[in-house]
Amino acid sequence: MDQPPRIGRYSLVRRVGAGGFATVWLARDEQLDAEVAVKILSENWVEDEDVRRRFLAEGRFLRKVDSLYVVGVHDIGEADDGRPFMVLTYADGGTLADRIKAGPLEFGEAVRIITQVGRGLKHLHARGVLHRDVKPANVLFRTDPNGDRAMLSDLGLGKSLAEVSRITMPGGTPAYVAPEQVMGERLDHRADLYSLGAVAYAAFTGQAPHGVASLGAVMQIEAPPPSMTTLREDVTDAVDVVVRRALEPDRDKRWPDLDSFLNALREAHTTGKIPAGLVPAAEMPAPSAATGPVDQATALASASQSTVGAKPQSRGRTGVFTALAAVVLAAGGGYGGYQYVLTRPVMVEHAGLSVKVPRQWGEQATADKSLVVSTDTSTWKTNPKTEGVYVGLVNATQLPTSASAPPGCTGGSTGEQSGDVVTFRYNCNDVPTVLEQYKKVNDTTLLRVQVRDDNPKSRQAVADSATYSS
């Protein structure tokens, strides 16, 4: 693309970076006589409302945080051709990725940079934001009177903590992303902590921890990476233990928070000894998280009010999102990986209920223990033509042996029972086919799932994915 002479009131000097979704220019704010960075959405994405929304969300996330260690956003606007842009702090010192290409960093320098990036992450988390793409290329340097300062940039995959407590989307850069993020699990601050540990590993050794090149490969990680002492002779055992603990695939075995990791790293570097009181990771306690009618067959069950925000549960690597694993194997990292997984299924969770649905479906978690997910949440219950799923609880001691067909459908008089699950299938005219399942939760409770979807594979997969955990 030819360089435009200006964007808004900012005159462009030269292009300094480009990704799959946006281009960054060095520009001059002529009114303030200051150098700034202007990030503008790429032309081929201007009509994509989802990408546009995420681009603007990045600006809002950055604006929430007033930190020396996070790139600041100073202005936002729209270019003459309709593309949104944001004006950011200009980092004149390049990226950490550039420095690592030249080889491993000196120990003190690496610890200083990791500490500053960690402070930026703490400020993001304090404002309720997860970064989700911490990597050397997203660590920029800005020159100041005391040398330079590391700053976190690029929140294109950022999410609010409230949002990731109920819905997540696989994504991130394979070499630095936490396994639970690729698995689509509910996230907390430990996902960013893992990525910071991976950045530290690269800073000390000159290479990423596992050398994985796809999100699918991340799913196969079952242990921390090889000891850094095998890659650099002068790495102390103390520093190695601290960094590799941050890279535990099981988040319950990692450092419980950023302060614990950063304090231990500084102590290990300063004293050369494993920090006193460092207990085996397996013995660490898991941290708490951030924060129709009722009858046997056709009712929407109601229950006492419940709130979202339960402690994230660790999940085994096998059996979780098996279908997703097969398709994500080819996904790349960064914006490329994000572009690929835009169409992947997502997990929606509320009050112990969870279901995996096509990403284009909206979601609505109701105030009681029920969950409605559809392309049109305002009319799902009343408009049978809307594709979607209902998940709720029914007070019953037995699986139903018959069911009434939904409006516009026939069938369902008998069900197919397999173990503790009974399935009813309905043939529908002019509306999506309906599949309904009842799953036994305990002696007094059933989980009811009703899926409306014309795609038989998707219909079955959504129904099978629904679970309840009290």
Secondary structure as GFF3:
##gff-version 3
##sequence-region A 1 470
A	DSSP	beta_strand	6	7	.	.	.	ID=ss1
A	DSSP	beta_strand	10	18	.	.	.	ID=ss2
A	DSSP	beta_strand	22	29	.	.	.	ID=ss3
A	DSSP	beta_strand	34	41	.	.	.	ID=ss4
A	DSSP	three_ten_helix	43	45	.	.	.	ID=ss5
A	DSSP	alpha_helix	49	64	.	.	.	ID=ss6
A	DSSP	beta_strand	73	78	.	.	.	ID=ss7
A	DSSP	beta_strand	84	88	.	.	.	ID=ss8
A	DSSP	alpha_helix	96	101	.	.	.	ID=ss9
A	DSSP	alpha_helix	107	126	.	.	.	ID=ss10
A	DSSP	beta_strand	129	130	.	.	.	ID=ss11
A	DSSP	three_ten_helix	136	138	.	.	.	ID=ss12
A	DSSP	beta_strand	139	144	.	.	.	ID=ss13
A	DSSP	beta_strand	147	152	.	.	.	ID=ss14
A	DSSP	beta_strand	159	160	.	.	.	ID=ss15
A	DSSP	alpha_helix	161	164	.	.	.	ID=ss16
A	DSSP	beta_strand	167	168	.	.	.	ID=ss17
A	DSSP	alpha_helix	179	182	.	.	.	ID=ss18
A	DSSP	alpha_helix	189	205	.	.	.	ID=ss19
A	DSSP	alpha_helix	215	218	.	.	.	ID=ss20
A	DSSP	three_ten_helix	228	230	.	.	.	ID=ss21
A	DSSP	alpha_helix	237	246	.	.	.	ID=ss22
A	DSSP	three_ten_helix	251	253	.	.	.	ID=ss23
A	DSSP	alpha_helix	258	271	.	.	.	ID=ss24
A	DSSP	three_ten_helix	281	283	.	.	.	ID=ss25
A	DSSP	alpha_helix	322	328	.	.	.	ID=ss26
A	DSSP	alpha_helix	334	341	.	.	.	ID=ss27
A	DSSP	beta_strand	346	350	.	.	.	ID=ss28
A	DSSP	beta_strand	353	357	.	.	.	ID=ss29
A	DSSP	beta_strand	364	365	.	.	.	ID=ss30
A	DSSP	beta_strand	370	374	.	.	.	ID=ss31
A	DSSP	beta_strand	388	395	.	.	.	ID=ss32
A	DSSP	beta_strand	409	411	.	.	.	ID=ss33
A	DSSP	beta_strand	416	418	.	.	.	ID=ss34
A	DSSP	beta_strand	421	428	.	.	.	ID=ss35
A	DSSP	beta_strand	434	442	.	.	.	ID=ss36
A	DSSP	beta_strand	445	452	.	.	.	ID=ss37
A	DSSP	alpha_helix	456	465	.	.	.	ID=ss38
A	DSSP	beta_strand	467	468	.	.	.	ID=ss39
###
